[in-house]
Amino acid sequence: CVLCNKCHGTMTGPWISVCSVNPRFGMQAKLGRMVEPPRDVRRVAVIGGGPTGMQAAMEAADRGHRVVLFEKSDRLGGQLFHSDYVSFKWPLRRFKDWLIAQCEKRENIELRLGCAPSPEELEDFDAVIAATGAEPNIPDVPGMRGPDGGLAPGLWTCLDVYGREEELGDRVIVVGGSETGVETAMHLAEKGRTVHILTRQRELAPDAGKLHGITMAYAENAEDGTELMFAAWELYGDKLTWTLEATTQGVGPRGVVYTDAEGRTHRLEADSVVISGGMRPRTEEALRYAGHSEQFMMIGDCEKPTNLQVNLRKALGAASQI
């Protein structure tokens, strides 16, 4: 359980209960009719060792197939690696570690870390599931992109921060107020940095689950005993501040130029600037493996960046077709 509270309902339609980590939730009674048992043992390659890839490998292995899970880095976990560094992400860290342990203990899953296979290497497999994930999106804002189209030198993405916090200066600007940007800012404030968030939204973390009681909210009791809920970022006081409805006009390693809601231009100085511009799917990387086996499926953030609940259910669906 990652304590997301989605099993208690969602804040938007269709207002149904879901589970972020159990793809069978709500379908247990009909899965036996929806999924046919495998006719024979197949050799399955899963590309990508993030949560989606690990779930797909587990599902395929549990159907009796022989699975090879390829991960180009030296560790499993994908983007959930950040949970190793963030105090309030311990539920995700526990889930990540559970997924890794489940893959390691299955005898019919072979793990190949530090390995990005060529498409030709997969021609002996009967099925390939590509779960190559996503990478940080760099918005088209002056100063954000370098000559190669990637992040400009001296800037950081949220994923760059974790494990390298000591390399950042004392004053940090986070450009982007999504849940990811806000959580990164909270983490850096805990590490002693003074952080300011710039966001064009009218509220912080509008994409965060409103029922999420671990990361995004804390409770206090009023004098009459009523429990009051507050946004978690308010706990950090002067260490974490923000400007809403701010449009970023230019970025450099030592500051940001932005216009406020009234159209006035400001320059905010900092020692480090972190860009939180969303994620971009690694679709082309996944499609390299198409056409080299009898079955090919692309799942997870490489198709469209989304959340654990959607991706793990896609992993179940893909493995169930093999």
HELIX and SHEET records of a PDB file:
HELIX    1   1 LYS A    6  HIS A    8  5                                   3    
HELIX    2   2 LEU A   31  MET A   34  1                                   4    
HELIX    3   3 PRO A   51  ASP A   62  1                                  12    
HELIX    4   4 GLY A   78  ASP A   84  5                                   7    
HELIX    5   5 SER A   87  LYS A   89  5                                   3    
HELIX    6   6 TRP A   90  LYS A  105  1                                  16    
HELIX    7   7 PRO A  119  LEU A  122  5                                   4    
HELIX    8   8 CYS A  158  VAL A  161  1                                   4    
HELIX    9   9 GLU A  165  GLU A  167  5                                   3    
HELIX   10  10 GLU A  179  GLU A  190  1                                  12    
HELIX   11  11 ALA A  232  LYS A  239  5                                   8    
HELIX   12  12 THR A  283  LEU A  287  1                                   5    
HELIX   13  13 GLY A  300  CYS A  302  5                                   3    
HELIX   14  14 LEU A  308  ALA A  319  1                                  12    
SHEET    1   A 5 ILE A 109  LEU A 113  0                                        
SHEET    2   A 5 ARG A  66  GLU A  71  1                                        
SHEET    3   A 5 ARG A  43  ILE A  47  1                                        
SHEET    4   A 5 ALA A 127  ALA A 130  1                                        
SHEET    5   A 5 GLN A 295  MET A 298  1                                        
SHEET    1   B 2 ALA A 134  PRO A 136  0                                        
SHEET    2   B 2 MET A 279  PRO A 281 -1                                        
SHEET    1   C 5 TRP A 156  THR A 157  0                                        
SHEET    2   C 5 SER A 272  ILE A 275  1                                        
SHEET    3   C 5 ARG A 171  VAL A 175  1                                        
SHEET    4   C 5 THR A 194  LEU A 198  1                                        
SHEET    5   C 5 LEU A 240  THR A 243  1                                        
SHEET    1   D 2 ALA A 217  ASN A 221  0                                        
SHEET    2   D 2 GLU A 227  ALA A 231 -1                                        
SHEET    1   E 3 THR A 247  GLY A 252  0                                        
SHEET    2   E 3 GLY A 255  THR A 259 -1                                        
SHEET    3   E 3 THR A 265  GLU A 269 -1                                        
END                                                                             
